[in-house]
Amino acid sequence: MLRVWVTSLLPPIVRLPNRAPARPYLLYSCLKQAERKRAGTGSKVLQIPGEPIRRHFKKSILTVLDCSVQPVTVTEIRQYLRSRNISFHDGYSCLHVPSPFTPERDTSLFIDKTTGRFLCKATLLEGSWEDFQDSMELLDQEGCSYLSPDLLASYLVDSDSDCAEDHVDAIEVCRVWDKAVWFSDLMDEDSHIIKSMFNITRISNSTLKKYGVKCFLPSQSLVFPWYNTRDSRMNGLKLVSAECRNGTVHYFETTYPRLARYYNLFGLCVTGKKETEVVITSRELDSLAVYQATGVTTLSLPRGISCLPPVLLPYLEQFKRITLWLGNDLRSWEASKLFARKLNVKRCSLIRPGDKQPTPLQAFNEGMNLNKILKASLPASHKSIISFRQIREEVFGQLENADQIAGLKWTRFPELNKILKGHRKGELTVFTGPTGSGKTTFISEYALDLCMQGINTLWGSFELNNVRLAKVMLTQFALLRLEEQLDKFDEWADKFEDLPLYFMTFHGEQNIKSVIDTMQHAVYMYDISHVIIDNLQFMMGQEHLSSDRFAVQDFMVGAFRKFATDNNCHVTVVIHPRKEDDDKELQTSSIFGSAKASQEADNVLILQDKKIVSGPGKRHLQVAKNRFDGDVGIFSLEFNKSSLTFSTAKSKQKVKKINKDAETTDPKLTNDQPKQKK
Ligand SMILES: Nc1ncnc2c1ncn2[C@@H]1O[C@H](COP(=O)(O)OP(=O)(O)OP(=O)(O)O)[C@@H](O)[C@H]1O
């Protein structure tokens, strides 16, 4: 089965005046002749964004990672290409290959070195590594020189629900674009008011026009178009509106299509094919500022610092030098380091946030010399041995931004912020609690809270199936008993769908290697920064039954620790305790096989439900280890059965410091076999 994403093979649904929308059509092909002969290639590594996944929900609610395909390495890809005498050029993030979809067979096809996914820039056909191999087989079978659109079209089937969604989007794009006006056509006074709202009074009308930015007067929004690189038709647009509340201006973005399917590298339509240097920013207005101040080629990312979708990498292959200037806070700095790895650090340099290096628009508005800031960018590649001089600025940045270093704060668990200080990238959190005490329910809300603040989250729920987990999360998200208010389902499900939330399809016993491979893949594809594993017992596997289970557990905790550090990604692992003693609360030593493993975790959280609990439903959350600043403590949680949430109890009990030395080890500990929930 070949699944490809085509933006241009079918006629557009609605035509815009002059420019026709070419919204991506999600197509499923039935390449019966090219049935896979190779074993294990029947399913996909990843769900294509926007694809309808769960039929029993009205709309697709889960973005699922299907983990059944073996990851491909760049060596295997190269070997395959050589074995078929396909010439290729080794690019920065992709291999450049002659496209089997164009008669010219020019090198317009890009194969991602990490995932094997391909994109043909000439036809905008997209697919997996298996799809590419199938296409090559089909080429042989058909005995033709290339796979023409006519030939492919006969194998392609539309996805009705996406077409319907595309149709609605295209109408809206058309309506907004038609009504929007150029700044040069506005009265000076109107133009000034709107520019002031967005702090762009210094951006000229000609810069705005060059980049196709219009103004949509009914909502006083800026309109950023998304043009198709192939034929300059319109794929969609982004509307940015400003609203003043309590003296502060808030900005809101709406995209067509919805954000998960919005892949606009803004500025690409005005970028020359021969340009070799580019500045990448996180906001369209920053790109306008950089361009106007310096004249350099500049692009901005479709979803800011939250992700760099690999599907965009082929468009950046032409650049020999990339400067990432993503913002003026720590999260932007973290994102620029992460994105540089995807882009290939050798060609990247980064602008470090600081007083003298604010966001591009701010720097431009303050009359700073942007060329000078660009010149001061730091190479992203670093040697393994460095001197303090090289990291001195970074140390200063950490001290200067102490609050940001402490991590993202939970909005629903202020007590947790008091003890743990926040959620930080690259850490490993181990979470335990007695059987059936509400571990999954709590950790679901704990992760949802962060996800709602923009933390790209990947769930590995091996015990509870994804539909049941999503039902819990959706209830916690809506803070409503949705089964009694089904009429509100769509409203909440629509909002829920926009969260950067992904699920692995694993269920039941799993092998740690395939789980780690999938996590690695998800980090690359979706810039995941928080992975939740619920729970570790499901990775113990049959092969380990004879060996010491605690040693195996230690090994796995070590593997997650390494993953968290290597990928600067937070991993939260749920672990069942060893034998529980009804009279005693759990402690760190109730969890692990050995002290070595407890050293691996940065944070240890325990959901307590025994001695210190007075009423039904009451729980306490104990922070038993906190490597960041050593503070440990405990606070009470109250369970709300209708919203399935653990709001922090408003009791007088303050955060209590716990004496770590009081912990003892229970020598009579036994294994706790995992049970799978239906
Ligand atoms: N504090 C609570 N009071 C009462 N019921 C709760 C509480 N917390 C969770 N529940 C309910 O208890 C059930 C089990 O919760 P959950 O699956 O989160 O527990 P768990 O600790 O993950 O279980 P297991 O040990 O089997 O993994 C769910 O139906 C949940 O709604």
The ligand as an SDF file (V2000), in Angstrom:
LIG
                    3D

 31 33  0  0  0  0  0  0  0  0999 V2000
   -8.3290    9.4150   44.2770 N   0  0  0  0  0  0  0  0  0  0  0  0
   -9.2090    8.5730   43.7210 C   0  0  0  0  0  0  0  0  0  0  0  0
  -10.3350    8.2180   44.3710 N   0  0  0  0  0  0  0  0  0  0  0  0
  -11.2190    7.3800   43.8330 C   0  0  0  0  0  0  0  0  0  0  0  0
  -11.0820    6.8420   42.6260 N   0  0  0  0  0  0  0  0  0  0  0  0
   -9.9710    7.1510   41.9300 C   0  0  0  0  0  0  0  0  0  0  0  0
   -8.9880    8.0290   42.4340 C   0  0  0  0  0  0  0  0  0  0  0  0
   -8.0190    8.1750   41.5220 N   0  0  0  0  0  0  0  0  0  0  0  0
   -8.3800    7.4100   40.4780 C   0  0  0  0  0  0  0  0  0  0  0  0
   -9.5410    6.8110   40.7100 N   0  0  0  0  0  0  0  0  0  0  0  0
  -10.2470    5.8830   39.8490 C   0  0  0  0  0  0  0  0  0  0  0  0
   -9.6790    4.6060   40.1050 O   0  0  0  0  0  0  0  0  0  0  0  0
   -9.5570    3.8470   38.9110 C   0  0  0  0  0  0  0  0  0  0  0  0
   -8.1130    3.3990   38.7220 C   0  0  0  0  0  0  0  0  0  0  0  0
   -7.3150    4.5300   38.5030 O   0  0  0  0  0  0  0  0  0  0  0  0
   -5.9410    4.4400   37.7100 P   0  0  0  0  0  0  0  0  0  0  0  0
   -6.0700    3.5560   36.5500 O   0  0  0  0  0  0  0  0  0  0  0  0
   -5.5000    5.8390   37.4770 O   0  0  0  0  0  0  0  0  0  0  0  0
   -5.0270    3.7530   38.8210 O   0  0  0  0  0  0  0  0  0  0  0  0
   -3.5540    3.1460   38.6700 P   0  0  0  0  0  0  0  0  0  0  0  0
   -2.8510    3.4210   39.9400 O   0  0  0  0  0  0  0  0  0  0  0  0
   -2.9220    3.6450   37.4300 O   0  0  0  0  0  0  0  0  0  0  0  0
   -3.8910    1.6100   38.5370 O   0  0  0  0  0  0  0  0  0  0  0  0
   -2.8540    0.3780   38.2930 P   0  0  0  0  0  0  0  0  0  0  0  0
   -2.1210    0.1690   39.5630 O   0  0  0  0  0  0  0  0  0  0  0  0
   -3.7360   -0.7600   37.9310 O   0  0  0  0  0  0  0  0  0  0  0  0
   -1.9480    0.8070   37.2010 O   0  0  0  0  0  0  0  0  0  0  0  0
  -10.0880    4.7400   37.8010 C   0  0  0  0  0  0  0  0  0  0  0  0
  -11.4190    4.3940   37.5330 O   0  0  0  0  0  0  0  0  0  0  0  0
  -10.0210    6.1400   38.3840 C   0  0  0  0  0  0  0  0  0  0  0  0
  -11.0450    6.9980   37.8420 O   0  0  0  0  0  0  0  0  0  0  0  0
  1  2  1  0
  2  3  1  0
  2  7  2  0
  3  4  2  0
  4  5  1  0
  5  6  2  0
  6  7  1  0
  6 10  1  0
  7  8  1  0
  8  9  2  0
  9 10  1  0
 10 11  1  0
 11 12  1  0
 11 30  1  0
 12 13  1  0
 13 14  1  0
 13 28  1  0
 14 15  1  0
 15 16  1  0
 16 17  2  0
 16 18  1  0
 16 19  1  0
 19 20  1  0
 20 21  2  0
 20 22  1  0
 20 23  1  0
 23 24  1  0
 24 25  2  0
 24 26  1  0
 24 27  1  0
 28 29  1  0
 28 30  1  0
 30 31  1  0
M  END
$$$$
